[in-house]
Amino acid sequence: MELSQLLNEIRANYEKILTRNQIETVLSTRIQLEEDISKKMDKDEEALKAAQAELKEARRQWHHLQVEIESLHAVERGLENSLHASEQHYQMQLQDLEAVIEGLEKELQEVRRGIEKQLQEHEMLLNTKMRLEQEIATYRRLLEKEEIRYLNPFS
């Protein structure tokens, strides 16, 4: 029975070695897996930190853009108010100028009527002057004839 006992011992040793190898393989695999997981977690943690930093930067930029948009809206409102005030100011000036133009047009019409009336009066005066000059010329001729007759009574 020695051989069978020896075989049993060899078998038991072989099974121990096999079990130990299996345990070592499982442990080695587990250690490798833990190392891989740890490396992946480190990478993921770095990626998470990078993503958080990027998100923080994006939020900062978004906030900056929001402030800029609000500022631009305020500028827009200011410009619209200024435009409205300018429109009202120029509308009032335009109304004033239209009133001045209307007054000047009326005055121009009155001046034209006055000139027309003066022209008519001037024409009447010229006509009167011409008639008077004709009458004076006629009286002169008559006086000259009378003077000649008086100076030369026998001629």
Chimera marker file (.cmm) of the C-alpha trace (Angstrom):
<marker_set name="trace">
<marker id="1" x="0.000" y="0.000" z="0.000" r="1" g="1" b="0" radius="0.5"/>
<marker id="2" x="2.829" y="2.199" z="-0.033" r="1" g="1" b="0" radius="0.5"/>
<marker id="3" x="2.465" y="2.912" z="-3.664" r="1" g="1" b="0" radius="0.5"/>
<marker id="4" x="-1.154" y="3.738" z="-3.298" r="1" g="1" b="0" radius="0.5"/>
<marker id="5" x="-0.364" y="5.872" z="-0.310" r="1" g="1" b="0" radius="0.5"/>
<marker id="6" x="2.407" y="7.550" z="-2.268" r="1" g="1" b="0" radius="0.5"/>
<marker id="7" x="0.044" y="8.117" z="-5.148" r="1" g="1" b="0" radius="0.5"/>
<marker id="8" x="-2.529" y="9.520" z="-2.756" r="1" g="1" b="0" radius="0.5"/>
<marker id="9" x="0.080" y="11.844" z="-1.280" r="1" g="1" b="0" radius="0.5"/>
<marker id="10" x="1.194" y="12.900" z="-4.766" r="1" g="1" b="0" radius="0.5"/>
<marker id="11" x="-2.436" y="13.400" z="-5.691" r="1" g="1" b="0" radius="0.5"/>
<marker id="12" x="-3.042" y="15.396" z="-2.498" r="1" g="1" b="0" radius="0.5"/>
<marker id="13" x="0.102" y="17.481" z="-3.144" r="1" g="1" b="0" radius="0.5"/>
<marker id="14" x="-0.916" y="17.920" z="-6.758" r="1" g="1" b="0" radius="0.5"/>
<marker id="15" x="-4.408" y="19.045" z="-5.659" r="1" g="1" b="0" radius="0.5"/>
<marker id="16" x="-2.850" y="21.398" z="-3.090" r="1" g="1" b="0" radius="0.5"/>
<marker id="17" x="-0.557" y="22.819" z="-5.762" r="1" g="1" b="0" radius="0.5"/>
<marker id="18" x="-3.476" y="23.040" z="-8.171" r="1" g="1" b="0" radius="0.5"/>
<marker id="19" x="-5.636" y="24.723" z="-5.528" r="1" g="1" b="0" radius="0.5"/>
<marker id="20" x="-2.770" y="27.056" z="-4.584" r="1" g="1" b="0" radius="0.5"/>
<marker id="21" x="-2.220" y="27.885" z="-8.286" r="1" g="1" b="0" radius="0.5"/>
<marker id="22" x="-5.919" y="28.504" z="-8.731" r="1" g="1" b="0" radius="0.5"/>
<marker id="23" x="-5.945" y="30.734" z="-5.628" r="1" g="1" b="0" radius="0.5"/>
<marker id="24" x="-2.832" y="32.561" z="-6.845" r="1" g="1" b="0" radius="0.5"/>
<marker id="25" x="-4.383" y="32.991" z="-10.286" r="1" g="1" b="0" radius="0.5"/>
<marker id="26" x="-7.613" y="34.281" z="-8.763" r="1" g="1" b="0" radius="0.5"/>
<marker id="27" x="-5.626" y="36.582" z="-6.430" r="1" g="1" b="0" radius="0.5"/>
<marker id="28" x="-3.388" y="37.758" z="-9.267" r="1" g="1" b="0" radius="0.5"/>
<marker id="29" x="-6.409" y="38.389" z="-11.461" r="1" g="1" b="0" radius="0.5"/>
<marker id="30" x="-8.137" y="40.162" z="-8.602" r="1" g="1" b="0" radius="0.5"/>
<marker id="31" x="-5.057" y="42.310" z="-7.889" r="1" g="1" b="0" radius="0.5"/>
<marker id="32" x="-4.733" y="43.129" z="-11.622" r="1" g="1" b="0" radius="0.5"/>
<marker id="33" x="-8.434" y="43.951" z="-11.767" r="1" g="1" b="0" radius="0.5"/>
<marker id="34" x="-8.159" y="46.180" z="-8.687" r="1" g="1" b="0" radius="0.5"/>
<marker id="35" x="-5.130" y="47.923" z="-10.206" r="1" g="1" b="0" radius="0.5"/>
<marker id="36" x="-7.000" y="48.406" z="-13.496" r="1" g="1" b="0" radius="0.5"/>
<marker id="37" x="-10.058" y="49.671" z="-11.624" r="1" g="1" b="0" radius="0.5"/>
<marker id="38" x="-7.863" y="51.981" z="-9.544" r="1" g="1" b="0" radius="0.5"/>
<marker id="39" x="-6.182" y="53.316" z="-12.715" r="1" g="1" b="0" radius="0.5"/>
<marker id="40" x="-9.590" y="53.743" z="-14.370" r="1" g="1" b="0" radius="0.5"/>
<marker id="41" x="-10.923" y="55.476" z="-11.271" r="1" g="1" b="0" radius="0.5"/>
<marker id="42" x="-7.886" y="57.802" z="-11.282" r="1" g="1" b="0" radius="0.5"/>
<marker id="43" x="-8.477" y="58.566" z="-14.959" r="1" g="1" b="0" radius="0.5"/>
<marker id="44" x="-12.196" y="59.034" z="-14.331" r="1" g="1" b="0" radius="0.5"/>
<marker id="45" x="-11.429" y="61.265" z="-11.351" r="1" g="1" b="0" radius="0.5"/>
<marker id="46" x="-9.093" y="63.369" z="-13.527" r="1" g="1" b="0" radius="0.5"/>
<marker id="47" x="-11.753" y="63.491" z="-16.248" r="1" g="1" b="0" radius="0.5"/>
<marker id="48" x="-14.344" y="64.476" z="-13.633" r="1" g="1" b="0" radius="0.5"/>
<marker id="49" x="-12.075" y="67.249" z="-12.311" r="1" g="1" b="0" radius="0.5"/>
<marker id="50" x="-11.446" y="68.459" z="-15.877" r="1" g="1" b="0" radius="0.5"/>
<marker id="51" x="-15.187" y="68.362" z="-16.613" r="1" g="1" b="0" radius="0.5"/>
<marker id="52" x="-15.917" y="70.233" z="-13.370" r="1" g="1" b="0" radius="0.5"/>
<marker id="53" x="-13.270" y="72.848" z="-14.226" r="1" g="1" b="0" radius="0.5"/>
<marker id="54" x="-14.728" y="73.163" z="-17.733" r="1" g="1" b="0" radius="0.5"/>
<marker id="55" x="-18.242" y="73.474" z="-16.276" r="1" g="1" b="0" radius="0.5"/>
<marker id="56" x="-17.012" y="76.110" z="-13.820" r="1" g="1" b="0" radius="0.5"/>
<marker id="57" x="-15.371" y="78.049" z="-16.681" r="1" g="1" b="0" radius="0.5"/>
<marker id="58" x="-18.523" y="77.699" z="-18.805" r="1" g="1" b="0" radius="0.5"/>
<marker id="59" x="-20.640" y="78.997" z="-15.908" r="1" g="1" b="0" radius="0.5"/>
<marker id="60" x="-18.226" y="81.913" z="-15.412" r="1" g="1" b="0" radius="0.5"/>
<marker id="61" x="-18.408" y="82.752" z="-19.120" r="1" g="1" b="0" radius="0.5"/>
<marker id="62" x="-22.201" y="82.355" z="-19.079" r="1" g="1" b="0" radius="0.5"/>
<marker id="63" x="-22.433" y="84.721" z="-16.103" r="1" g="1" b="0" radius="0.5"/>
<marker id="64" x="-20.121" y="87.194" z="-17.874" r="1" g="1" b="0" radius="0.5"/>
<marker id="65" x="-22.284" y="86.989" z="-21.009" r="1" g="1" b="0" radius="0.5"/>
<marker id="66" x="-25.459" y="87.476" z="-18.940" r="1" g="1" b="0" radius="0.5"/>
<marker id="67" x="-23.958" y="90.614" z="-17.381" r="1" g="1" b="0" radius="0.5"/>
<marker id="68" x="-22.902" y="91.823" z="-20.845" r="1" g="1" b="0" radius="0.5"/>
<marker id="69" x="-26.384" y="91.111" z="-22.250" r="1" g="1" b="0" radius="0.5"/>
<marker id="70" x="-27.998" y="93.048" z="-19.385" r="1" g="1" b="0" radius="0.5"/>
<marker id="71" x="-25.568" y="95.894" z="-20.005" r="1" g="1" b="0" radius="0.5"/>
<marker id="72" x="-26.377" y="95.883" z="-23.722" r="1" g="1" b="0" radius="0.5"/>
<marker id="73" x="-30.108" y="95.862" z="-22.935" r="1" g="1" b="0" radius="0.5"/>
<marker id="74" x="-29.575" y="98.903" z="-20.696" r="1" g="1" b="0" radius="0.5"/>
<marker id="75" x="-27.619" y="100.619" z="-23.470" r="1" g="1" b="0" radius="0.5"/>
<marker id="76" x="-30.375" y="99.708" z="-25.937" r="1" g="1" b="0" radius="0.5"/>
<marker id="77" x="-33.042" y="101.163" z="-23.640" r="1" g="1" b="0" radius="0.5"/>
<marker id="78" x="-30.941" y="104.299" z="-23.189" r="1" g="1" b="0" radius="0.5"/>
<marker id="79" x="-30.493" y="104.672" z="-26.940" r="1" g="1" b="0" radius="0.5"/>
<marker id="80" x="-34.210" y="104.092" z="-27.537" r="1" g="1" b="0" radius="0.5"/>
<marker id="81" x="-35.056" y="106.754" z="-24.933" r="1" g="1" b="0" radius="0.5"/>
<marker id="82" x="-32.535" y="109.111" z="-26.495" r="1" g="1" b="0" radius="0.5"/>
<marker id="83" x="-33.950" y="108.419" z="-29.955" r="1" g="1" b="0" radius="0.5"/>
<marker id="84" x="-37.486" y="109.013" z="-28.685" r="1" g="1" b="0" radius="0.5"/>
<marker id="85" x="-36.432" y="112.284" z="-27.026" r="1" g="1" b="0" radius="0.5"/>
<marker id="86" x="-34.606" y="113.355" z="-30.197" r="1" g="1" b="0" radius="0.5"/>
<marker id="87" x="-37.640" y="112.494" z="-32.317" r="1" g="1" b="0" radius="0.5"/>
<marker id="88" x="-39.878" y="114.553" z="-30.040" r="1" g="1" b="0" radius="0.5"/>
<marker id="89" x="-37.392" y="117.443" z="-30.016" r="1" g="1" b="0" radius="0.5"/>
<marker id="90" x="-37.052" y="117.473" z="-33.794" r="1" g="1" b="0" radius="0.5"/>
<marker id="91" x="-40.799" y="116.993" z="-34.224" r="1" g="1" b="0" radius="0.5"/>
<marker id="92" x="-41.360" y="120.113" z="-32.111" r="1" g="1" b="0" radius="0.5"/>
<marker id="93" x="-38.703" y="121.980" z="-34.094" r="1" g="1" b="0" radius="0.5"/>
<marker id="94" x="-40.331" y="120.811" z="-37.316" r="1" g="1" b="0" radius="0.5"/>
<marker id="95" x="-43.720" y="122.045" z="-36.120" r="1" g="1" b="0" radius="0.5"/>
<marker id="96" x="-42.173" y="125.390" z="-35.165" r="1" g="1" b="0" radius="0.5"/>
<marker id="97" x="-40.484" y="125.655" z="-38.556" r="1" g="1" b="0" radius="0.5"/>
<marker id="98" x="-43.717" y="124.725" z="-40.332" r="1" g="1" b="0" radius="0.5"/>
<marker id="99" x="-45.485" y="127.486" z="-38.409" r="1" g="1" b="0" radius="0.5"/>
<marker id="100" x="-42.711" y="129.938" z="-39.340" r="1" g="1" b="0" radius="0.5"/>
<marker id="101" x="-42.899" y="128.843" z="-42.988" r="1" g="1" b="0" radius="0.5"/>
<marker id="102" x="-46.678" y="129.222" z="-42.955" r="1" g="1" b="0" radius="0.5"/>
<marker id="103" x="-46.315" y="132.721" z="-41.476" r="1" g="1" b="0" radius="0.5"/>
<marker id="104" x="-43.671" y="133.646" z="-44.047" r="1" g="1" b="0" radius="0.5"/>
<marker id="105" x="-45.850" y="132.323" z="-46.871" r="1" g="1" b="0" radius="0.5"/>
<marker id="106" x="-48.760" y="134.466" z="-45.633" r="1" g="1" b="0" radius="0.5"/>
<marker id="107" x="-46.452" y="137.442" z="-45.313" r="1" g="1" b="0" radius="0.5"/>
<marker id="108" x="-45.110" y="136.768" z="-48.824" r="1" g="1" b="0" radius="0.5"/>
<marker id="109" x="-48.681" y="136.690" z="-50.157" r="1" g="1" b="0" radius="0.5"/>
<marker id="110" x="-49.406" y="139.986" z="-48.406" r="1" g="1" b="0" radius="0.5"/>
<marker id="111" x="-46.193" y="141.498" z="-49.805" r="1" g="1" b="0" radius="0.5"/>
<marker id="112" x="-47.118" y="140.276" z="-53.305" r="1" g="1" b="0" radius="0.5"/>
<marker id="113" x="-50.588" y="141.785" z="-52.936" r="1" g="1" b="0" radius="0.5"/>
<marker id="114" x="-49.005" y="145.018" z="-51.662" r="1" g="1" b="0" radius="0.5"/>
<marker id="115" x="-46.565" y="145.063" z="-54.587" r="1" g="1" b="0" radius="0.5"/>
<marker id="116" x="-49.398" y="144.365" z="-56.987" r="1" g="1" b="0" radius="0.5"/>
<marker id="117" x="-51.425" y="147.195" z="-55.443" r="1" g="1" b="0" radius="0.5"/>
<marker id="118" x="-48.403" y="149.518" z="-55.570" r="1" g="1" b="0" radius="0.5"/>
<marker id="119" x="-47.817" y="148.565" z="-59.201" r="1" g="1" b="0" radius="0.5"/>
<marker id="120" x="-51.433" y="149.400" z="-59.996" r="1" g="1" b="0" radius="0.5"/>
<marker id="121" x="-51.156" y="152.700" z="-58.107" r="1" g="1" b="0" radius="0.5"/>
<marker id="122" x="-47.830" y="153.403" z="-59.806" r="1" g="1" b="0" radius="0.5"/>
<marker id="123" x="-49.390" y="152.679" z="-63.182" r="1" g="1" b="0" radius="0.5"/>
<marker id="124" x="-52.294" y="154.975" z="-62.349" r="1" g="1" b="0" radius="0.5"/>
<marker id="125" x="-49.868" y="157.686" z="-61.227" r="1" g="1" b="0" radius="0.5"/>
<marker id="126" x="-47.814" y="157.250" z="-64.399" r="1" g="1" b="0" radius="0.5"/>
<marker id="127" x="-50.978" y="157.498" z="-66.471" r="1" g="1" b="0" radius="0.5"/>
<marker id="128" x="-52.002" y="160.574" z="-64.526" r="1" g="1" b="0" radius="0.5"/>
<marker id="129" x="-48.503" y="162.050" z="-64.892" r="1" g="1" b="0" radius="0.5"/>
<marker id="130" x="-48.553" y="161.381" z="-68.642" r="1" g="1" b="0" radius="0.5"/>
<marker id="131" x="-51.985" y="163.020" z="-68.988" r="1" g="1" b="0" radius="0.5"/>
<marker id="132" x="-50.842" y="165.946" z="-66.861" r="1" g="1" b="0" radius="0.5"/>
<marker id="133" x="-47.651" y="166.272" z="-68.886" r="1" g="1" b="0" radius="0.5"/>
<marker id="134" x="-49.748" y="166.186" z="-72.058" r="1" g="1" b="0" radius="0.5"/>
<marker id="135" x="-52.038" y="168.838" z="-70.599" r="1" g="1" b="0" radius="0.5"/>
<marker id="136" x="-49.036" y="170.936" z="-69.492" r="1" g="1" b="0" radius="0.5"/>
<marker id="137" x="-47.533" y="170.534" z="-72.968" r="1" g="1" b="0" radius="0.5"/>
<marker id="138" x="-50.845" y="171.557" z="-74.474" r="1" g="1" b="0" radius="0.5"/>
<marker id="139" x="-51.088" y="174.608" z="-72.148" r="1" g="1" b="0" radius="0.5"/>
<marker id="140" x="-47.484" y="175.526" z="-72.968" r="1" g="1" b="0" radius="0.5"/>
<marker id="141" x="-48.202" y="175.405" z="-76.638" r="1" g="1" b="0" radius="0.5"/>
<marker id="142" x="-51.283" y="177.471" z="-76.102" r="1" g="1" b="0" radius="0.5"/>
<marker id="143" x="-49.335" y="179.941" z="-73.963" r="1" g="1" b="0" radius="0.5"/>
<marker id="144" x="-46.541" y="180.074" z="-76.494" r="1" g="1" b="0" radius="0.5"/>
<marker id="145" x="-49.078" y="180.746" z="-79.215" r="1" g="1" b="0" radius="0.5"/>
<marker id="146" x="-50.662" y="183.401" z="-77.046" r="1" g="1" b="0" radius="0.5"/>
<marker id="147" x="-47.284" y="184.878" z="-76.246" r="1" g="1" b="0" radius="0.5"/>
<marker id="148" x="-46.366" y="184.957" z="-79.898" r="1" g="1" b="0" radius="0.5"/>
<marker id="149" x="-49.689" y="186.564" z="-80.708" r="1" g="1" b="0" radius="0.5"/>
<marker id="150" x="-49.275" y="189.042" z="-77.933" r="1" g="1" b="0" radius="0.5"/>
<marker id="151" x="-45.762" y="189.926" z="-78.983" r="1" g="1" b="0" radius="0.5"/>
<marker id="152" x="-46.664" y="190.054" z="-82.645" r="1" g="1" b="0" radius="0.5"/>
<marker id="153" x="-50.157" y="191.374" z="-82.655" r="1" g="1" b="0" radius="0.5"/>
<marker id="154" x="-50.155" y="192.007" z="-86.372" r="1" g="1" b="0" radius="0.5"/>
<marker id="155" x="-48.596" y="189.083" z="-87.771" r="1" g="1" b="0" radius="0.5"/>
<link id1="1" id2="2" r="1" g="1" b="0" radius="0.2"/>
<link id1="2" id2="3" r="1" g="1" b="0" radius="0.2"/>
<link id1="3" id2="4" r="1" g="1" b="0" radius="0.2"/>
<link id1="4" id2="5" r="1" g="1" b="0" radius="0.2"/>
<link id1="5" id2="6" r="1" g="1" b="0" radius="0.2"/>
<link id1="6" id2="7" r="1" g="1" b="0" radius="0.2"/>
<link id1="7" id2="8" r="1" g="1" b="0" radius="0.2"/>
<link id1="8" id2="9" r="1" g="1" b="0" radius="0.2"/>
<link id1="9" id2="10" r="1" g="1" b="0" radius="0.2"/>
<link id1="10" id2="11" r="1" g="1" b="0" radius="0.2"/>
<link id1="11" id2="12" r="1" g="1" b="0" radius="0.2"/>
<link id1="12" id2="13" r="1" g="1" b="0" radius="0.2"/>
<link id1="13" id2="14" r="1" g="1" b="0" radius="0.2"/>
<link id1="14" id2="15" r="1" g="1" b="0" radius="0.2"/>
<link id1="15" id2="16" r="1" g="1" b="0" radius="0.2"/>
<link id1="16" id2="17" r="1" g="1" b="0" radius="0.2"/>
<link id1="17" id2="18" r="1" g="1" b="0" radius="0.2"/>
<link id1="18" id2="19" r="1" g="1" b="0" radius="0.2"/>
<link id1="19" id2="20" r="1" g="1" b="0" radius="0.2"/>
<link id1="20" id2="21" r="1" g="1" b="0" radius="0.2"/>
<link id1="21" id2="22" r="1" g="1" b="0" radius="0.2"/>
<link id1="22" id2="23" r="1" g="1" b="0" radius="0.2"/>
<link id1="23" id2="24" r="1" g="1" b="0" radius="0.2"/>
<link id1="24" id2="25" r="1" g="1" b="0" radius="0.2"/>
<link id1="25" id2="26" r="1" g="1" b="0" radius="0.2"/>
<link id1="26" id2="27" r="1" g="1" b="0" radius="0.2"/>
<link id1="27" id2="28" r="1" g="1" b="0" radius="0.2"/>
<link id1="28" id2="29" r="1" g="1" b="0" radius="0.2"/>
<link id1="29" id2="30" r="1" g="1" b="0" radius="0.2"/>
<link id1="30" id2="31" r="1" g="1" b="0" radius="0.2"/>
<link id1="31" id2="32" r="1" g="1" b="0" radius="0.2"/>
<link id1="32" id2="33" r="1" g="1" b="0" radius="0.2"/>
<link id1="33" id2="34" r="1" g="1" b="0" radius="0.2"/>
<link id1="34" id2="35" r="1" g="1" b="0" radius="0.2"/>
<link id1="35" id2="36" r="1" g="1" b="0" radius="0.2"/>
<link id1="36" id2="37" r="1" g="1" b="0" radius="0.2"/>
<link id1="37" id2="38" r="1" g="1" b="0" radius="0.2"/>
<link id1="38" id2="39" r="1" g="1" b="0" radius="0.2"/>
<link id1="39" id2="40" r="1" g="1" b="0" radius="0.2"/>
<link id1="40" id2="41" r="1" g="1" b="0" radius="0.2"/>
<link id1="41" id2="42" r="1" g="1" b="0" radius="0.2"/>
<link id1="42" id2="43" r="1" g="1" b="0" radius="0.2"/>
<link id1="43" id2="44" r="1" g="1" b="0" radius="0.2"/>
<link id1="44" id2="45" r="1" g="1" b="0" radius="0.2"/>
<link id1="45" id2="46" r="1" g="1" b="0" radius="0.2"/>
<link id1="46" id2="47" r="1" g="1" b="0" radius="0.2"/>
<link id1="47" id2="48" r="1" g="1" b="0" radius="0.2"/>
<link id1="48" id2="49" r="1" g="1" b="0" radius="0.2"/>
<link id1="49" id2="50" r="1" g="1" b="0" radius="0.2"/>
<link id1="50" id2="51" r="1" g="1" b="0" radius="0.2"/>
<link id1="51" id2="52" r="1" g="1" b="0" radius="0.2"/>
<link id1="52" id2="53" r="1" g="1" b="0" radius="0.2"/>
<link id1="53" id2="54" r="1" g="1" b="0" radius="0.2"/>
<link id1="54" id2="55" r="1" g="1" b="0" radius="0.2"/>
<link id1="55" id2="56" r="1" g="1" b="0" radius="0.2"/>
<link id1="56" id2="57" r="1" g="1" b="0" radius="0.2"/>
<link id1="57" id2="58" r="1" g="1" b="0" radius="0.2"/>
<link id1="58" id2="59" r="1" g="1" b="0" radius="0.2"/>
<link id1="59" id2="60" r="1" g="1" b="0" radius="0.2"/>
<link id1="60" id2="61" r="1" g="1" b="0" radius="0.2"/>
<link id1="61" id2="62" r="1" g="1" b="0" radius="0.2"/>
<link id1="62" id2="63" r="1" g="1" b="0" radius="0.2"/>
<link id1="63" id2="64" r="1" g="1" b="0" radius="0.2"/>
<link id1="64" id2="65" r="1" g="1" b="0" radius="0.2"/>
<link id1="65" id2="66" r="1" g="1" b="0" radius="0.2"/>
<link id1="66" id2="67" r="1" g="1" b="0" radius="0.2"/>
<link id1="67" id2="68" r="1" g="1" b="0" radius="0.2"/>
<link id1="68" id2="69" r="1" g="1" b="0" radius="0.2"/>
<link id1="69" id2="70" r="1" g="1" b="0" radius="0.2"/>
<link id1="70" id2="71" r="1" g="1" b="0" radius="0.2"/>
<link id1="71" id2="72" r="1" g="1" b="0" radius="0.2"/>
<link id1="72" id2="73" r="1" g="1" b="0" radius="0.2"/>
<link id1="73" id2="74" r="1" g="1" b="0" radius="0.2"/>
<link id1="74" id2="75" r="1" g="1" b="0" radius="0.2"/>
<link id1="75" id2="76" r="1" g="1" b="0" radius="0.2"/>
<link id1="76" id2="77" r="1" g="1" b="0" radius="0.2"/>
<link id1="77" id2="78" r="1" g="1" b="0" radius="0.2"/>
<link id1="78" id2="79" r="1" g="1" b="0" radius="0.2"/>
<link id1="79" id2="80" r="1" g="1" b="0" radius="0.2"/>
<link id1="80" id2="81" r="1" g="1" b="0" radius="0.2"/>
<link id1="81" id2="82" r="1" g="1" b="0" radius="0.2"/>
<link id1="82" id2="83" r="1" g="1" b="0" radius="0.2"/>
<link id1="83" id2="84" r="1" g="1" b="0" radius="0.2"/>
<link id1="84" id2="85" r="1" g="1" b="0" radius="0.2"/>
<link id1="85" id2="86" r="1" g="1" b="0" radius="0.2"/>
<link id1="86" id2="87" r="1" g="1" b="0" radius="0.2"/>
<link id1="87" id2="88" r="1" g="1" b="0" radius="0.2"/>
<link id1="88" id2="89" r="1" g="1" b="0" radius="0.2"/>
<link id1="89" id2="90" r="1" g="1" b="0" radius="0.2"/>
<link id1="90" id2="91" r="1" g="1" b="0" radius="0.2"/>
<link id1="91" id2="92" r="1" g="1" b="0" radius="0.2"/>
<link id1="92" id2="93" r="1" g="1" b="0" radius="0.2"/>
<link id1="93" id2="94" r="1" g="1" b="0" radius="0.2"/>
<link id1="94" id2="95" r="1" g="1" b="0" radius="0.2"/>
<link id1="95" id2="96" r="1" g="1" b="0" radius="0.2"/>
<link id1="96" id2="97" r="1" g="1" b="0" radius="0.2"/>
<link id1="97" id2="98" r="1" g="1" b="0" radius="0.2"/>
<link id1="98" id2="99" r="1" g="1" b="0" radius="0.2"/>
<link id1="99" id2="100" r="1" g="1" b="0" radius="0.2"/>
<link id1="100" id2="101" r="1" g="1" b="0" radius="0.2"/>
<link id1="101" id2="102" r="1" g="1" b="0" radius="0.2"/>
<link id1="102" id2="103" r="1" g="1" b="0" radius="0.2"/>
<link id1="103" id2="104" r="1" g="1" b="0" radius="0.2"/>
<link id1="104" id2="105" r="1" g="1" b="0" radius="0.2"/>
<link id1="105" id2="106" r="1" g="1" b="0" radius="0.2"/>
<link id1="106" id2="107" r="1" g="1" b="0" radius="0.2"/>
<link id1="107" id2="108" r="1" g="1" b="0" radius="0.2"/>
<link id1="108" id2="109" r="1" g="1" b="0" radius="0.2"/>
<link id1="109" id2="110" r="1" g="1" b="0" radius="0.2"/>
<link id1="110" id2="111" r="1" g="1" b="0" radius="0.2"/>
<link id1="111" id2="112" r="1" g="1" b="0" radius="0.2"/>
<link id1="112" id2="113" r="1" g="1" b="0" radius="0.2"/>
<link id1="113" id2="114" r="1" g="1" b="0" radius="0.2"/>
<link id1="114" id2="115" r="1" g="1" b="0" radius="0.2"/>
<link id1="115" id2="116" r="1" g="1" b="0" radius="0.2"/>
<link id1="116" id2="117" r="1" g="1" b="0" radius="0.2"/>
<link id1="117" id2="118" r="1" g="1" b="0" radius="0.2"/>
<link id1="118" id2="119" r="1" g="1" b="0" radius="0.2"/>
<link id1="119" id2="120" r="1" g="1" b="0" radius="0.2"/>
<link id1="120" id2="121" r="1" g="1" b="0" radius="0.2"/>
<link id1="121" id2="122" r="1" g="1" b="0" radius="0.2"/>
<link id1="122" id2="123" r="1" g="1" b="0" radius="0.2"/>
<link id1="123" id2="124" r="1" g="1" b="0" radius="0.2"/>
<link id1="124" id2="125" r="1" g="1" b="0" radius="0.2"/>
<link id1="125" id2="126" r="1" g="1" b="0" radius="0.2"/>
<link id1="126" id2="127" r="1" g="1" b="0" radius="0.2"/>
<link id1="127" id2="128" r="1" g="1" b="0" radius="0.2"/>
<link id1="128" id2="129" r="1" g="1" b="0" radius="0.2"/>
<link id1="129" id2="130" r="1" g="1" b="0" radius="0.2"/>
<link id1="130" id2="131" r="1" g="1" b="0" radius="0.2"/>
<link id1="131" id2="132" r="1" g="1" b="0" radius="0.2"/>
<link id1="132" id2="133" r="1" g="1" b="0" radius="0.2"/>
<link id1="133" id2="134" r="1" g="1" b="0" radius="0.2"/>
<link id1="134" id2="135" r="1" g="1" b="0" radius="0.2"/>
<link id1="135" id2="136" r="1" g="1" b="0" radius="0.2"/>
<link id1="136" id2="137" r="1" g="1" b="0" radius="0.2"/>
<link id1="137" id2="138" r="1" g="1" b="0" radius="0.2"/>
<link id1="138" id2="139" r="1" g="1" b="0" radius="0.2"/>
<link id1="139" id2="140" r="1" g="1" b="0" radius="0.2"/>
<link id1="140" id2="141" r="1" g="1" b="0" radius="0.2"/>
<link id1="141" id2="142" r="1" g="1" b="0" radius="0.2"/>
<link id1="142" id2="143" r="1" g="1" b="0" radius="0.2"/>
<link id1="143" id2="144" r="1" g="1" b="0" radius="0.2"/>
<link id1="144" id2="145" r="1" g="1" b="0" radius="0.2"/>
<link id1="145" id2="146" r="1" g="1" b="0" radius="0.2"/>
<link id1="146" id2="147" r="1" g="1" b="0" radius="0.2"/>
<link id1="147" id2="148" r="1" g="1" b="0" radius="0.2"/>
<link id1="148" id2="149" r="1" g="1" b="0" radius="0.2"/>
<link id1="149" id2="150" r="1" g="1" b="0" radius="0.2"/>
<link id1="150" id2="151" r="1" g="1" b="0" radius="0.2"/>
<link id1="151" id2="152" r="1" g="1" b="0" radius="0.2"/>
<link id1="152" id2="153" r="1" g="1" b="0" radius="0.2"/>
<link id1="153" id2="154" r="1" g="1" b="0" radius="0.2"/>
<link id1="154" id2="155" r="1" g="1" b="0" radius="0.2"/>
</marker_set>
